């Protein structure tokens, strides 16, 4: 379809009711009406507990849930729907992997490799897994550009490496990671490769078979879908071998007082009543993304990022983290204004009707690494306009004078 930002914005009720320039998309995206309509339709007319009833409404709920799974599997090119596990979010997906895979493969003295720029969701679960099993976490380092040193990565890999867990796109720098090469290198030492796709999956095609990642996690709420629905992809042979993370209803095949037989995939990892409405909403979001086309999304986001990046670099006393080009930022512009605390920056920008985020962005070790305790982040999506960016740039340029500099 042809891509016109004003036509696209008409799909989002938020823009009809608010004049806020929403530039906090890396935290969570806005939702088009087709997504909220799909969720409302399910809740009003199709809601029942799936799997557990032989009546038509329950069967219908089950079918809609499984159709959503098939749609997600196709979206990331999983080899089969059973490799898609629904969770609440990326954090739960990562905890699931760290517990189940960690319990299966980690022993005392083993090593886990991750990076200093990881979101806490892809760092803390591995640190806890290492502590439980007497393993060691080793870190790849970076600088203000956000680029990883592949020679350093190669030097860390050895026969003790059991798991490599890396982000597909930094939520601070916006830089993508060469997942395919890193996975290949990990597999050469028989290590498992885990990718955090929370920032990457909403903004570009992600083919798990081409990348050959063993696991991928991402969240619906960052890609136009509701909060409370996430995805964990895993290769079937690994999921079948791993122990379950949560226990309870629907994840069992047979239970006695002496024995437990677990259900087949994917139910083995989906204990309790599942979020059918969230899965339906995620499926609708995928339909919408497919309708727009990633080629159009990538182009629109690169253009708006380039416009914002050039503009902010022309403002004195502003330090921008990350690479030099829009392709290295993917909508994320994280910056520091000399002499002004990021929380003050964010508050002043908010007063001007622009939404950004300030703090360490759940990547506190990274901020310690680069010697900047906290930053401000503007994050753009395909529905943002140059007019919104201009409002943002205009207020950023006024902040230091407003603070008496």
C-alpha positions as MATLAB code, in Angstrom:
seq = 'XXXXXXXXXXXXXXXXXXXXXXXXXXXXXXXXXXXXXXXXXXXXXXXXXXXXXXXXXXXXXXXXXXXXXXXXXXXXXXXXXXXXXXXXXXXXXXXXXXXXXXXXXXXXXXXXXXXXXXXXXXXXXXXXXXXXXXXXXXXXXXXXXXXXXXXXXXXXXXXXXXXXXXXXXXXXXXXXXXXXXXXXXXXXXXXXXXXXXXXXXXXXXXXXXXXXXXXXXXXXXXXXXXXXXXXXXXXXXXXXXXXXXXXXXXXXXXXXXXXXXXXXXXXXXXXXXXXXXXXXXXXXXXXXXXXXXXXXXXXXXXXXXXXXXXXXXXXXXXXXXXXXXXXXXXXXXXXXXXXXXXXXXXXXXXXXXXXXXXXXXXXXXXXXXXXXXXXXXXXXXXXXXXXXXXXXXXXXXXXXXXXXX';
ca = [
       0.000    0.000    0.000;
       1.076    3.611   -0.450;
       2.399    5.111    2.753;
       1.137    8.519    3.838;
       1.734    9.402    7.460;
      -1.480   11.416    7.826;
      -3.528    8.561    6.401;
      -1.782    6.171    8.783;
      -2.442    8.427   11.764;
      -6.157    8.288   11.009;
      -5.997    4.612   12.024;
      -4.987    5.637   15.574;
      -7.779    7.139   17.712;
      -5.160    8.676   20.020;
      -4.222   11.297   17.438;
      -7.823   12.454   17.161;
      -8.145   13.027   20.896;
      -4.721   14.329   21.932;
      -2.230   16.949   20.796;
       0.612   15.220   22.640;
       3.690   14.526   20.517;
       4.224   10.935   21.573;
       7.954   10.179   21.292;
       8.187    7.341   23.818;
       7.569    4.449   21.461;
      10.468    2.328   22.708;
       8.671    2.109   26.040;
       5.350    1.203   24.441;
       3.674    1.941   21.137;
       0.252    3.387   20.426;
      -2.486    1.112   19.086;
      -4.507    1.336   15.887;
      -8.269    0.980   16.087;
      -8.193   -2.397   14.321;
      -6.263   -3.819   17.269;
      -8.504   -2.438   19.972;
     -11.566   -3.478   17.935;
     -10.249   -7.036   17.676;
      -9.724   -7.224   21.430;
     -13.124   -5.695   22.185;
     -14.858   -8.058   19.764;
     -13.217  -11.044   21.444;
     -14.065   -9.831   24.949;
     -17.687   -9.079   24.105;
     -18.627  -11.982   21.860;
     -16.046  -14.776   21.976;
     -14.723  -14.871   25.515;
     -14.450  -18.283   27.167;
     -11.748  -20.347   28.811;
      -9.913  -22.102   25.975;
      -9.058  -25.819   25.889;
     -11.319  -26.590   28.848;
     -14.785  -26.777   27.322;
     -16.461  -28.886   24.675;
     -19.077  -26.222   24.007;
     -18.850  -23.986   20.941;
     -17.750  -20.800   22.720;
     -14.763  -22.475   24.372;
     -13.796  -24.159   21.111;
     -14.039  -20.780   19.367;
     -11.756  -19.171   21.968;
      -9.270  -22.009   21.543;
      -9.312  -21.620   17.763;
      -8.712  -17.865   17.950;
      -5.822  -18.351   20.357;
      -4.180  -20.965   18.161;
      -4.757  -18.920   15.008;
      -2.882  -16.092   16.712;
      -0.025  -18.486   17.448;
       0.126  -19.504   13.786;
       0.202  -15.858   12.750;
       3.107  -15.103   15.104;
       4.987  -18.172   13.885;
       4.653  -17.009   10.283;
       5.631  -13.444   11.239;
       9.011  -14.558   12.610;
       9.280  -17.589   10.279;
       9.301  -20.215   13.005;
       9.352  -23.708   11.537;
       6.082  -24.591   13.304;
       3.488  -22.912   15.576;
       4.473  -25.145   18.514;
       7.745  -23.201   18.738;
       5.798  -20.080   19.773;
       5.070  -19.786   23.492;
       2.827  -16.958   24.673;
       3.971  -15.121   27.814;
       3.128  -11.789   29.445;
       6.094   -9.889   28.010;
       9.788  -10.065   27.108;
      10.776  -10.093   30.783;
       8.743  -13.213   31.479;
      10.069  -14.846   28.311;
      13.650  -14.202   29.360;
      13.044  -15.486   32.865;
      11.464  -18.613   31.416;
      14.499  -19.255   29.214;
      17.006  -18.480   31.956;
      15.333  -20.839   34.425;
      14.445  -23.704   32.118;
      17.457  -23.646   29.814;
      19.734  -22.718   32.706;
      18.540  -25.634   34.800;
      19.097  -27.948   31.849;
      22.594  -26.920   30.742;
      24.420  -24.950   33.455;
      26.888  -26.425   35.941;
      29.509  -24.955   38.250;
      32.231  -23.155   36.337;
      30.201  -22.774   33.128;
      30.045  -19.381   31.457;
      27.276  -17.131   30.127;
      28.118  -14.282   27.751;
      25.978  -11.161   27.483;
      26.687   -7.431   26.982;
      26.836   -4.389   29.223;
      24.154   -2.693   27.125;
      21.422   -5.246   27.804;
      18.044   -4.284   29.168;
      17.756   -5.583   32.727;
      15.304   -8.186   31.399;
      18.150   -9.828   29.500;
      20.753   -9.401   32.211;
      19.266  -10.064   35.638;
      17.746  -13.486   34.784;
      21.174  -14.702   33.638;
      22.914  -13.364   36.714;
      20.429  -15.228   38.905;
      20.818  -18.377   36.792;
      24.591  -18.149   37.159;
      24.255  -17.729   40.924;
      21.972  -20.777   41.200;
      24.369  -23.026   39.321;
      27.776  -21.601   40.205;
      28.312  -20.301   36.670;
      30.022  -17.072   35.616;
      28.600  -14.186   33.568;
      31.010  -12.464   31.190;
      30.269   -9.163   29.471;
      30.959   -7.661   26.075;
      31.727   -3.963   26.391;
      30.842   -0.926   24.307;
      31.423    2.819   24.096;
      29.274    5.851   23.275;
      28.700    4.505   19.757;
      27.033    1.319   21.013;
      29.090   -0.906   18.738;
      30.204   -4.313   19.986;
      33.745   -5.540   19.413;
      33.484   -8.876   17.618;
      37.126   -9.658   18.369;
      36.357   -9.306   22.071;
      33.348  -11.584   21.576;
      35.510  -14.196   19.880;
      37.999  -14.020   22.741;
      35.278  -14.709   25.326;
      33.897  -17.783   23.580;
      35.369  -21.094   24.727;
      34.405  -24.631   25.680;
      32.966  -23.373   28.990;
      30.495  -21.066   27.226;
      27.035  -22.577   27.478;
      24.728  -19.616   26.738;
      25.067  -16.334   24.837;
      22.257  -13.805   25.437;
      22.293  -10.597   23.389;
      19.881   -7.850   22.392;
      18.833   -7.585   18.759;
      18.608   -3.801   19.090;
      19.785   -1.627   21.959;
      17.004    0.338   23.641;
      19.543    3.092   24.411;
      21.597    3.358   21.209;
      19.088    2.002   18.712;
      21.911    0.071   17.083;
      21.151   -3.409   15.783;
      23.286   -6.405   16.616;
      24.611   -8.900   14.073;
      22.603  -11.757   15.532;
      23.306  -14.140   12.670;
      27.091  -13.894   12.999;
      27.006  -13.985   16.784;
      24.729  -17.043   16.786;
      27.003  -18.822   14.318;
      30.038  -18.116   16.494;
      28.202  -19.319   19.615;
      27.144  -22.543   17.937;
      30.751  -23.280   16.950;
      31.538  -23.741   20.660;
      28.226  -25.601   21.211;
      26.650  -22.711   23.113;
      22.965  -21.788   22.911;
      22.079  -18.351   21.522;
      19.283  -16.249   23.029;
      18.113  -13.008   21.370;
      16.162  -10.206   23.031;
      13.965   -8.970   20.186;
      11.855   -6.473   22.138;
      13.160   -3.453   20.214;
      14.052   -5.166   16.943;
      10.948   -7.185   16.048;
       8.536   -4.188   15.787;
      10.775   -2.303   13.369;
      12.219   -4.758   10.851;
      11.747   -8.280    9.500;
      13.043  -10.940   11.891;
      13.506  -14.448   10.521;
      14.478  -16.852   13.291;
      15.478  -19.585   10.867;
      17.738  -17.317    8.836;
      19.313  -15.878   11.989;
      19.522  -19.390   13.490;
      18.857  -18.129   17.003;
      17.864  -20.800   19.498;
      15.496  -18.476   21.342;
      13.869  -15.096   20.679;
      11.737  -13.004   23.011;
       9.581   -9.954   22.299;
       6.539   -8.051   23.577;
       3.251   -7.147   21.942;
       2.952   -3.723   23.533;
       5.978   -2.387   21.646;
       4.461   -3.414   18.299;
       0.948   -1.920   18.396;
      -0.597   -4.749   20.443;
      -1.996   -4.752   24.009;
       0.103   -4.930   27.141;
       0.269   -8.314   28.838;
       1.052  -10.444   25.787;
       4.568  -11.534   24.900;
       6.281  -14.216   22.861;
       9.040  -16.691   23.499;
      10.254  -18.539   20.437;
      12.393  -21.624   20.919;
      13.603  -24.423   18.680;
      11.324  -27.407   19.153;
      14.013  -29.887   20.170;
      15.181  -27.550   22.934;
      11.690  -26.783   24.202;
      10.909  -30.487   24.356;
      14.046  -31.133   26.407;
      13.651  -28.203   28.816;
      11.740  -28.500   32.104;
       8.654  -26.288   32.502;
       9.008  -22.892   34.168;
       5.516  -22.577   35.686;
       3.248  -25.412   36.759;
      -0.511  -25.673   37.102;
      -3.475  -26.032   34.808;
      -3.176  -27.034   31.152;
       0.580  -27.707   31.202;
       0.102  -31.324   32.241;
      -0.985  -34.432   30.387;
      -1.383  -36.710   33.410;
      -1.000  -36.251   37.169;
      -1.146  -38.689   40.081;
       0.125  -38.292   43.611;
       3.358  -39.936   42.483;
       3.859  -38.923   38.868;
       3.576  -35.975   36.460;
       3.515  -36.192   32.677;
       3.783  -32.800   30.972;
       1.649  -31.707   28.066;
       3.092  -31.444   24.588;
       4.289  -28.128   23.180;
       3.275  -25.377   23.411;
       0.996  -26.073   26.409;
       3.918  -27.346   28.466;
       5.067  -23.743   28.986;
       1.659  -22.040   29.271;
       0.388  -22.816   32.744;
      -2.975  -21.481   33.852;
      -5.616  -19.499   31.999;
      -4.023  -17.825   29.017;
      -4.446  -14.305   27.634;
      -6.587  -15.005   24.578;
      -7.613  -11.373   24.171;
      -3.979  -10.290   24.148;
      -3.082  -12.947   21.585;
      -5.996  -11.841   19.381;
      -4.773   -8.253   19.681;
      -1.227   -9.279   18.769;
      -2.536  -11.118   15.710;
      -4.428   -7.985   14.636;
      -1.270   -5.909   15.124;
       0.675   -8.311   12.928;
      -2.019   -8.035   10.255;
      -1.704   -4.246   10.401;
       2.102   -4.327   10.180;
       1.891   -6.721    7.245;
      -0.602   -4.417    5.532;
       1.738   -1.463    5.890;
       4.733   -3.555    4.831;
       8.074   -3.548    6.587;
       9.699   -1.948    3.561;
       7.458    1.088    4.108;
       7.895    1.046    7.884;
      11.686    0.891    7.683;
      11.811    3.710    5.121;
       9.447    5.972    7.075;
      11.267    5.428   10.362;
      14.671    6.002    8.787;
      13.476    9.271    7.257;
      11.934   10.635   10.459;
      14.968    9.503   12.476;
      17.321   11.203   10.051;
      15.309   14.428   10.322;
      15.373   14.347   14.131;
      19.026   13.316   14.368;
      20.242   16.109   12.104;
      18.129   18.595   14.018;
      19.301   17.668   17.491;
      22.953   17.593   16.445;
      22.645   21.240   15.478;
      21.709   22.190   19.030;
      24.751   23.275   21.100;
      25.720   21.389   24.260;
      23.712   18.291   23.379;
      25.526   14.935   23.368;
      23.829   12.186   21.355;
      24.660    8.573   22.167;
      25.093    6.053   19.368;
      26.197    6.121   15.755;
      26.322    8.934   13.239;
      23.541    7.835   10.873;
      19.819    7.238   11.153;
      20.324    3.598   10.164;
      22.339    3.141   13.350;
      19.557    4.586   15.523;
      16.339    2.989   14.227;
      14.101    5.622   15.750;
      15.959    5.877   19.082;
      17.706    9.149   19.958;
      19.214    9.097   23.428;
      20.952   12.283   24.536;
      22.363   14.362   27.359;
      22.171   18.133   27.715;
      25.285   19.418   29.418;
      24.611   20.801   32.877;
      20.955   19.749   33.044;
      19.661   16.616   34.766;
      17.687   14.317   32.425;
      14.678   14.355   34.737;
      14.552   18.149   34.436;
      14.952   17.810   30.691;
      12.086   15.340   30.507;
       9.824   17.476   32.704;
      10.422   20.598   30.629;
       9.790   18.665   27.426;
       6.601   17.208   28.932;
       5.363   20.704   29.797;
       5.719   21.526   26.093;
       3.393   18.655   25.184;
       6.039   16.161   24.114;
       6.460   12.697   25.652;
       9.994   11.342   26.099;
      11.660    9.209   28.749;
      14.444   10.010   31.201;
      16.575    7.758   33.408;
      18.751    4.737   32.764;
      16.091    3.046   30.590;
      16.424   -0.283   32.439;
      20.044   -0.384   31.282;
      21.797    0.980   34.365;
      25.072   -0.965   33.949;
      25.454    0.539   30.477;
      25.141    4.048   31.840;
      27.798    3.286   34.440;
      29.991    1.861   31.661;
      29.853    5.045   29.572;
      30.148    7.349   32.576;
      26.732    8.979   32.180;
      24.364    8.101   35.052;
      21.175    8.831   33.119;
      19.956   10.175   29.806;
      16.873   11.384   27.976;
      15.436    9.290   25.144;
      13.139   10.241   22.308;
      11.937    7.210   20.349;
      10.130    7.510   17.045;
       7.798    5.273   15.092;
       6.415    5.333   11.577;
       3.376    7.391   12.631;
       5.411   10.305   13.994;
       5.598   13.512   11.932;
       8.177   16.204   11.233;
       5.887   18.673   13.004;
       6.108   16.590   16.188;
       9.878   16.392   15.848;
      10.029   20.169   15.352;
       8.144   20.677   18.628;
      10.627   18.400   20.329;
      13.683   20.125   18.836;
      12.325   23.567   19.604;
      11.951   22.878   23.310;
      15.291   21.031   23.553;
      17.020   24.097   22.123;
      15.428   26.304   24.816;
      16.247   24.160   27.851;
      19.726   25.424   28.699;
      18.676   29.089   28.432;
      15.622   28.316   30.584;
      17.965   26.825   33.202;
      20.082   29.956   33.311;
      23.003   28.909   31.086;
];
